[in-house]
C-alpha cells in the first residue's frame, strides 16, 4: 500500500470510528436524559451537576468565559453558567446538543451549544476563553491527543486556565468485572467493542459499536506541555464521583470504589494548567 493510500485508509477508518461513536452517543443521550443517573428533574429544580472535585479545584468562575469540550447534553455546562460563567459547549452528538439547547431555553440559562467533532472546534468559534473545561469519560473517544491539545491551546487566552477531571487509565485497563488486566495502559491501538445498555441504565434496549483509546498519564501531560500549557497541578484519586463501573461499593463519604480494590487503585485524576 502506498503512503497516499495508507493515509486515505487511516482517515477513512478514523471517520468510521467517529461516525459509530456518534451513533452510540445519540442512542445513549436518549436514555441518559431520562435516567436516574443524571436526575434531570433535580437539575431543573436547581441542583448543580458539578462535583466538589471540579468546583474546588477550578474555583471561582464568575464573570469568566468557559469553553466546555465534549459537553454531552449540557448539564455541567449549564451548571457552570449558574456559577456565573459565560459558557459555550461542544459535542459531536446532535441528540445531546439539541437537548442542551432545549434545557438552556427551558431554564432560561444563557449558553451557546455547538454540534461538532471536538477536533473541529476552531472552525466554529471565533474567540478565546478564560477557561477550557472537560470531564469524566471524554478523552478515551479521541485517537489523537495532539489535535485535542491544539484545540485547547488555541482556544485559551494567554494566562487562561485549562482544567480536566477524568477517569484514570488504570481503570480502563481492566475487564468489566475488574478481575484481570485486559487492555494496555498506553495507547497501542483502537479498542473496538459491541455494547448493549449504558452506564446510566444497564438494562436499556440499545445496541451499538464503539471505538476507544486508552491514554496514559504521561501522554496527557506531555501533549499539554508541548502546546505551551504549564501544569499547575496533577492529582490522582482512589475513588469515583460516579457509580458508573461494575462491582462498585459506596463508602461512608458517598464516593464509589471497586469492591475488593478499595483505595488500592487510582480511579480518577485531574489536571490544571495555564497557557503561557
N, C-alpha and C positions, 0 to 999 in steps of 0.2 A: 504494500500500500504506500503510495507517495505521501510526502509531507502534506500536500494540499488536501488530498483525500482524507488523511488522518485527522486534520483539523476540522474538515467538514463533518466527519463522523462524530468527533468529540462534541461539537456544538449541537448537532442533531440529538445526540444522546442526552446532553445537558438539558435541552429544551424538553425532551421526553420526560425527564425526571421532574422538571418544574411543572409540566402540564399534569402529570399524575398526582403530584403533591397538592397542586391547586384543587383538583377534583376531590382529593381526600379532605382538604380543609374546608371546602364548601359543604361537604357532607357532615363533617364534624360540627361546623358552625350551626347548622340547623338543629342538631341535637344539643349542643352546648348552651345555646341561649335559653333553652327551656329546662336545663338541668339544675338539680340541687347543688351541684358542684360550684356553679357560677352564681347561683342565688340572685338572679337578676331583680327579683322583687325587692330584696333588701337594698340592693344598689340603688334602685329607683327611689326608695324611701330615704336615701341619704347616706347609707353605709359606704365607706371607701372600699375599693377593690385592692388597694395597696396594702402591703405588709409592713410591719415595723422595720424590717431589714432595710428596704429601699427608702422608707420615709426618714429613718435615722441617718443613713449613710449619704443620701443625696442632699438632704437638708432642705432649707427654705427655698422654694421655687417661685415665690410671689413676685410678680412683675417680670418674670423671665420668659423667654421664648423656648419652647421644648419640642424637639422632633422625636417621635416615638417610632422606631423601626420595628416592623413585624408586630403590629399592634393588635392582631386578632379582631374582635368586634368592639374594641374601643373602651372597655370598662376601666382599664388602667389609665388610658389616655385622658378620659373624662374625669377620672379621679384626680389627676394632676391639674386639670383645669379647675376643679373645685379647690385645690390647694393654692390657686392664684396664678398658674402659668398660662401663657397663650400657647395652645397646643396644635400640633399637626401630627396625624397618624398615617403610617404607610403600611399596607398589607396587600398581598397578591390575591387574596380571596375576595371575589366580588360579593359573595354572600356576607362575609364578615364586614366589609366596608359599607355595604348597604344597611346592615343592622346598626353599625356605628353611627352612620348619618341619621338614622331614624331615632336612635337614643339621644343624640345631640339635640335634635329638634324637639323631641317629646319632653325632655328635661330642661330645655332652654339653657343648655350649656354650650357656649360658643366653642367650636372646634372645626378644623379642616381635616378631612379624611380623603386620602388619595389611594386608588387601587392601582398598584403596580408592583412588579418584582423589586425587591429591595435593591438589587444591583442597578435598577433604572431610576432610582430616586432623584438623581441630579438632573434628569431630563424633565422632572415635574415640579421642582422647587427652584425659586429664584432668590432665595435668601440664605443667610447663615444664622445659626441659632446659638443661644447661650448654652443650651443643654441638648445632648443627644442621649436617649434612654432606650434600653432594650432589656427584655427579661424573660426568664423561665421557658426553656424548651424552644429556643429560636435558632441559634447558630448551627445546630445539627442538621438543619434543612438546607444549608449552604455548602456547596462543594469547595468554594474558593474564598478564603477569608481575606486575601489581599484585596479583592474587589470590594468586600464589605468594609474594610478599614479605609479604603479610598473614599467611600461614601461618607463615613463618619468624619474623617479629617476635613473634607471639603465642605461638609455641612456645618461645621463649627466655626464660630467667630474666634479670632485669636484670644486666647485665655479662656475659651469656652470649655465646658466640662462634659466628658463622656462618662456615663455610668451604666454598668451592666450587672445584673444578678442572674445567674444561670445554674442549671443542674450540672453537677460535676461529671467530667468524662469517665471517672471510675464507675459511676452508676451505669453509664451506657455500655460498659464492657460486659456487664453481666447478662445472663439469660433472664427471662421474665420472672422466674421464681427465685432468683438470686442464689442459685446452687452451684454455679460454675462460671468461669470466665469464657464468654462466647466470642467477643469481638476484641480487636486490637485497641490499645489505648491511643495510638497515633492514627492519623488519617491515612490508612493504607489504600482503601478503595471504597466505593459506594456500598452501602448496606441496603439490600433490596428485600422487602418483606411484604407478605399478604396479611391484611389485618381485617378484623371484624370488631364492631363496637368501638369505644373510645374511652380514654381515661375518665371522662366525666360521666359516662354511662356504659359500663362494660357489656350490658345486655342490649344496647341499641342495635337495631336491624340495619346496619350499614356495613358495607364491604368495599375494600379499596386496596390498591397497591400504594406503597410508599417507599421513598428513597431518601436515605440519610447518610450523614458523615460524622464520624467522631473526631473531635478536635482537642488535642492535648492543651494543657495549660501553657506550655512554652510556646506553642503555635499562636495562641490568642495574644499573649503578652508581647511576643516579638513582632507580630504584624502591626500591633498598635504603635509600638516604639518606632518601627520602620517608617510609619506615616506621620511622625512628628508629635506623638502623644506621650507626655511624661506621666508615668504611673505614679499616682498618689497613694493608692493602697491596693492591696490584693488580700482578700480574706477567704478562708475556707470554713465551711460549716458542716457539722456532723449530723445535720437534720435537714428535713424538707419542710418548707412552709405549707406544702400541699400534700394531700393524700392521693397521689396520682401514680403510685407504684404498687405492685403486688407485695404481699407479705409485710405491710407496714403496720406498726403499732404506734398509738398516740401516747406521748408522755404526759406527765402532770403539767408540763409547760405548754401543752396544747400543740406541740410540734410532732412531726412524724419521722420515724426511723424504721429501718429494715429489721424485722424480728430476727433475733439471733446475731445481728451485726450492730446493735445499738452502740453508737459513739465509737465504732471501730473503723468506719469508712467515711470519707467526705461525701456529702450529698449535694451541696451547693457551693458556689463560690461567687465572689463579687470583685469587680474591678472599677476603680475610679481613676480617671486620667484627665489631664488638662492639655489643651492644644497649645504648643509653644509658639 
